[in-house]
């Protein structure tokens, strides 16, 4: 299958297991098909394909190197226009090694398990094309609808706050006496992506599924698992569609090419062609798996293969994000022609009212979302099964890629930030080198310092507090006073590990939000204390937690985990404004570690354990204790696997 490449009429692929000669090439089903038309409408001109082999060939396919499948179809593709000398993105990867460790295959060992498996119902290529053609959503819309539905589902579950009143059939389905076979096998009513423009909303809505009778055979939990795997596949198709629009509508626009210098275009679009090629190859393998059987056997093994072998292109793209954003803002400011062309392109109906910048951040959104989709599959697979092991492997590799992406972004922005701070500091004491590869800014801001002992007379005749400015790095505190020329004069400093904080009891309005900062060893090698006043309760708590990170918080300490820790789910996205804040995306679930009376929450995101502050209005507290327990269980399940892997690696290294 060719997604939007120039050559659309390819011979039928040959699978590794069958080794049959390919039949004569078939022409595209669109009579008016041309290379340019295929490029613009990648979903409408797929070549016809013969029915895929039965699932019995899956083991042979999986044992082959990544990229071997369907090589007969992919090798003939001449590649994308505008990339001379580069192989087709769907061609077999040269770097894929047959000795590469594969994740555990789906359970096929015992005859009993084979007897219980649902019958094979291959999905024809025509049906798959018909499905993809009806995905009318761009990825930005698809992702937003999906996360909104997650929030609505949680709200519905959260309304059942009493554990005793919540659906007992969900707790003990085996103990309930079914009145009939039909009722006991009724498919669960899942509503993920109710798109009014699409006839196919869910896996169970497909005509092949309805007519096959598998819904009466499969257990409700298995149907939920099918829906989770199906969402991963269809969301990848929607993502590819949006990437294709970014390239064809923006990047290859002739007017834009004339305005942008080659170096500017490189910074703005980075390696998006490589990202698109990887998505195409990934989608081809997912499509082949879906065509094998309407009951999807697994997708996490494919995710694992592509994450290990190909997803490093995401790290390159995302690491360039800092320069990309800066270049885009500079172009909008300096080149009116660029601003005009981008505005016209954004108004095109193809973009559906979405901004150019929303297309540029697609790769970062996709790689993080893909990890959550695999985590959703992990929630639904049977514990200690082969599919769980495969999902854990895929999740672990995706987490590695996401962490590398985040680290790439941080490294670029931190380096620039440290250089900027170094230029602003003037040392009244012994100079401290600020710029270091292992140092970054945690928090900066103005506080008020109390001046000496105070009496009622001095309160009337002398200013009680004077302004000071703090730069807090991950290993160092620098205390300054602001001077003219946007400069800061440093008069004290201390290692962050030698800081202690103490909150004062409320002693009236003048001493509200006051805390004591102790430097056990300052720049003069002696102990020093500062009585500091913050502008609000939240600002005081934020400084105290940043200055002394191991200090116990209101709901849970950092050295222990409370099972019934309060949780919150994000219902509005939030972009961090300060280094100690946490950016949030829709449907993120966080443990509440601390909160203030003026509307700020210090939380820990469950899926990556990142901590930070955010406004409480961005989320809704999860009231149902069952949901909170399930969230913690899944988080523990994932990170326990990662810990066990690290322990095994450590013991192997010691030996």
Helices and strands as residue ranges (DSSP letters): H 35-40, G 55-57, H 58-63, H 71-74, H 111-116, H 125-133, H 139-158, H 168-171, H 181-184, G 203-205, H 207-212, G 214-216, H 220-245, I 246-251, H 254-259, H 262-269, H 272-292, H 300-309, H 312-319, H 321-334, H 336-346, G 349-351, H 356-360, H 362-380, H 386-424, E 425-427, E 441-450, H 456-461, E 465-473, E 476-483, E 487-495, G 496-498, E 499-503, G 509-511, E 514-519, E 528-533, H 537-547, E 567-570, E 589-595, E 600-605, E 611-615, G 616-618, E 619-622, H 625-654
